[in-house]
């Protein structure tokens, strides 16, 4: 699936996640990030734009908002428990 709609918001250039502006279907290309989603991404969820190793910082707003509890693969929604 290809779309020209901007699907995500990058809040800061140093972030390693972007935020879904709407529900994103599996297989959708996020052109501005040069990635394709493997899984559906719910509205408002974060999407890793690079692989994040366990215990590595997750950055949003240019700030560390947490640390990965396990490996996070890019293209996969990040869910907090």
N, C-alpha and C positions, 0 to 999 in steps of 0.2 A: 504494500500500500504506500502510495506517495501522496504527499499533500504540500501545498505551498503556504498553509497557515502556520503562523508561529505558535508552536505547541507548548513551549516552555519559557520560563523566565530565569535568566542568570542574574542574580542579585549583586554579584561582585566578581570582578575578573579573577580573583584568587580562589573562588569557590571550586570545590570538586563535585558539587551537586547542583542540579537545576530543579526548578519546581514546575510541575505540570499545570498549565493554565486551564486545561480541560481534560476529560478522560481521554487517554491515548490508547488506541487499539494495538495489540501485539502486531508486529510487522511494520508499524509506522516508522517512517524515517523522520528523525529530528535533524533537519538540514543544517541548522545553525550550529549544531554540536557534532555533526558528521557521524551520527550513530543511528542505529535501527533498534527499536525496542523489541526484545524477545518476548516479553510478557506484557499484558495490559497494565497501564499505569492509571490509577485513580486520580481524579482531580485533586490538586493540592499536595500530592505526594512528591517526595524528592526522588530524583533519578541520578545515580552516580554517572559521571561523565568519564571516569577512569576507574580502573580497578583500585580498590582500597583494601590494604592489608589489615589483618587483625591488630587492634590497638592503635591504628593510625588515626589521626584527626579527620573528622568530617567537618568541612568548612561551608558555611552559608553566611551571607551578609559580610563576607570577608573575615569572619570570626570562627573560632572552633566552637561548634555546637554540641560536640560529643565525640566519642571514639568508637570505632568499629568493634563490635563484640566478636566478630568473626570475619572471614573474607567477604568482601562485597564486590560482586562482579559488575562492571559497567553494563549499562542497558537494563538493569534490574531495579525495580522500585525499592526504596529503602523504607522499611517499616520499623517504628520504634515500639518496644514493648515495655 
